[in-house]
Amino acid sequence: MIKVHQVDDGFRVADQGVWLPGLYATEGAARKAAQMPSETLQAIQDRKNEEAGGSGGVITGADLAEAEE
């Protein structure tokens, strides 16, 4: 069962008690991410962290849509 958790800096997703990669800007983005492969989410998070200077990157709905193309 997918659960979205609000945290101080965004939203995180757990699937059957296991955290999925990524920190999401909105609850909608987090719910969309729950339908994507973990490998894809990790690659997006790695890119967003790099863009943010090494850590703290936040994934948006637009990032997820781009990855689906």
C-alpha positions as CSV (number, residue, x, y, z in Angstrom):
1,M,0.0,0.0,0.0
2,I,1.3,3.4,-1.0
3,K,1.5,6.1,1.6
4,V,2.5,9.7,1.1
5,H,4.1,11.5,4.1
6,Q,4.5,15.2,4.4
7,V,7.9,16.2,5.8
8,D,9.5,19.6,6.6
9,D,10.8,20.1,3.1
10,G,8.3,18.3,0.9
11,F,6.7,14.9,0.5
12,R,8.1,11.3,0.7
13,V,6.6,8.0,-0.5
14,A,6.5,4.7,1.2
15,D,5.4,1.5,-0.5
16,Q,4.6,-1.3,2.0
17,G,6.8,0.3,4.6
18,V,9.8,0.8,2.2
19,W,10.8,4.4,1.3
20,L,11.0,5.1,-2.4
21,P,13.8,7.3,-3.6
22,G,13.0,11.0,-3.9
23,L,11.8,14.1,-2.2
24,Y,8.8,15.7,-3.9
25,A,7.6,19.2,-4.1
26,T,3.9,18.4,-3.9
27,E,1.6,15.5,-2.8
28,G,0.5,15.1,-6.4
29,A,4.1,14.6,-7.6
30,A,4.7,12.1,-4.8
31,R,1.6,10.1,-5.8
32,K,2.7,10.2,-9.5
33,A,6.2,9.0,-8.5
34,A,4.7,6.0,-6.7
35,Q,3.8,4.6,-10.2
36,M,7.3,4.9,-11.5
37,P,10.3,2.5,-11.2
38,S,12.6,3.1,-8.3
39,E,15.6,3.3,-10.7
40,T,14.0,6.2,-12.5
41,L,13.2,8.0,-9.3
42,Q,16.8,7.6,-8.0
43,A,18.2,9.0,-11.3
44,I,15.9,12.0,-11.1
45,Q,16.8,12.6,-7.4
46,D,20.5,12.3,-8.2
47,R,20.2,14.9,-11.0
48,K,18.1,17.3,-8.7
49,N,20.7,16.9,-5.9
50,E,23.5,17.8,-8.4
51,E,21.5,20.8,-9.6
52,A,21.1,21.9,-5.9
53,G,24.8,21.7,-5.2
54,G,25.1,18.2,-3.9
55,S,22.0,17.5,-1.8
56,G,18.5,18.9,-1.1
57,G,17.1,18.5,-4.5
58,V,13.3,18.4,-4.8
59,I,11.5,16.6,-7.6
60,T,8.6,18.3,-9.3
61,G,5.7,17.0,-11.4
62,A,7.4,18.5,-14.4
63,D,10.6,16.4,-13.7
64,L,8.4,13.3,-13.6
65,A,6.6,14.2,-16.8
66,E,10.0,14.7,-18.5
67,A,11.2,11.3,-17.4
68,E,8.1,9.6,-18.8
69,E,8.8,11.1,-22.3
